[in-house]
């Protein structure tokens, strides 16, 4: 008989069951206001855009690339290049939106950001002493991928503004002193999931300098940067003059999740191999060929048509959405202030500048049992922060504000405030 003990040990880790638990809770309480889902809002989706974007890309193939009908058919309906068929378009978008100039050969188009993380980690981590540094708290997708691959993870505590370079340096030195190799640091510089933090310019520059000095790579997750306000600091890749940054992006937020499309920029030169010079992107492509073979050319065609239609500026195309998400953050802050006054030692919250998320500190254990009481008795859902870190976060909860209207946020915060007040009263009786 097959038992759970026969399966990979990662499956016993609670981190892999986070999304299942939240999905089940949402299904059980369909009338609850849900601050659990990190989905983009569907008011910015338009079903008819699929046809428009596909037609625009087909026109691009026929008129701008000069392909005949047989070649166009082959491009979209046959197995495609493992590295992708829209690498040049993505490179153009990066130049226009992010002021990042890369050779299209350094781009690998992936089946979502999660595959990008998986193949990047699999490619980089080859020895038992290699360590992946992550912020604590951290997006569960990268720690989950590391768990599946048997990669050792080193958690670096975040400060109020995200990763602190001095803390990263201390962790790097400690790993080196233990005879281990700090191989890469995963970082979300803008609107991080789950904490909502954004790094300032000085911190970004310091992280790039540390990576160069101590010879580790930065894995930059760029998912939420498209919603950053004007004047925000540049990406880590834009500050990278020594190819220390692997840049990962996704169309799930800037387009729509149903595309299941991401990309990796890996322009690091590989040395010591045989044959012609290779980039890290070539190695990622080799790994990808054993995972998904190639990313759907049809999905790529839609994303390519979207890039062509917005003249390669996803930031401009998402300006309205960015304003909506920032207004949602402001609404949540205003409603929490209305309910509790100024943050204090028992109830407090951060105020992110962009992204989908904010964190509330509460005077009780924000665990699964508390979430169940909140959902059942108060009809409001949220996510325990303990899901995103190995230690700490026991009295913190994450609010995701992207999938709600301002009116729903006001209702949800009112219910949440009643729940917090009643829980606080329980602690004193």
ABEGO torsion letter per residue (X at the ends): XBBAAABBAAAABAAAAAAAAAAAAAAABAABBBAABABBBAAABBAAAAAAAAAAAAAAAAAAAGBBAAAAAAAAABBBBAAEAAAAAAAAAAAAAAGBBBBAAABBBBBEAAAAAAAAAAAABABAABBBBBBOBBBAAAAAAAAAAGBBBBBBBBBAAEBBAAAAAAAAAAAAAAGBBBABBBBBABGBOAAGBBBBAAAAAAAAAAAAAAGBBBBBBAAAAAABBBGBBBBAAAABAAGABBBBBBAAAABBAAAGBBBBBBABBBBGBBEBBBBAAAAAAAAAAAAAGBBBAAAAAAAAAAAAAAGGBAAAAAAAAAAAAAAAAAAAAAAAAAAAEBBBAABBBBBBABEABBBBBBABBBBAAAAAAAAAAAGBBBBBAAAABABEGAABBBBBAAABBAAAAAAAAAAAAAAAAAAAAAAAX
